[in-house]
Amino acid sequence: MDVRGVNITLGLPIIRVSVDHGTAREVAGKGIASEQAMSISIDYAIRMAQRRSSQKL
């Protein structure tokens, strides 16, 4: 599975991102899931946090 989508929830007091494919139950346990979506989601959260902290200066 090669999913590169990220859900970003705006308007919250916290940073919230998640993988676009949801739980991916259809591929669970089959050895075909990719960690790319999670890695991309974490990268977005890090960049958002960095921007947020630099704007507070």
Order of alpha helices (4+ residues) and beta strands (2+ residues): beta-beta-alpha
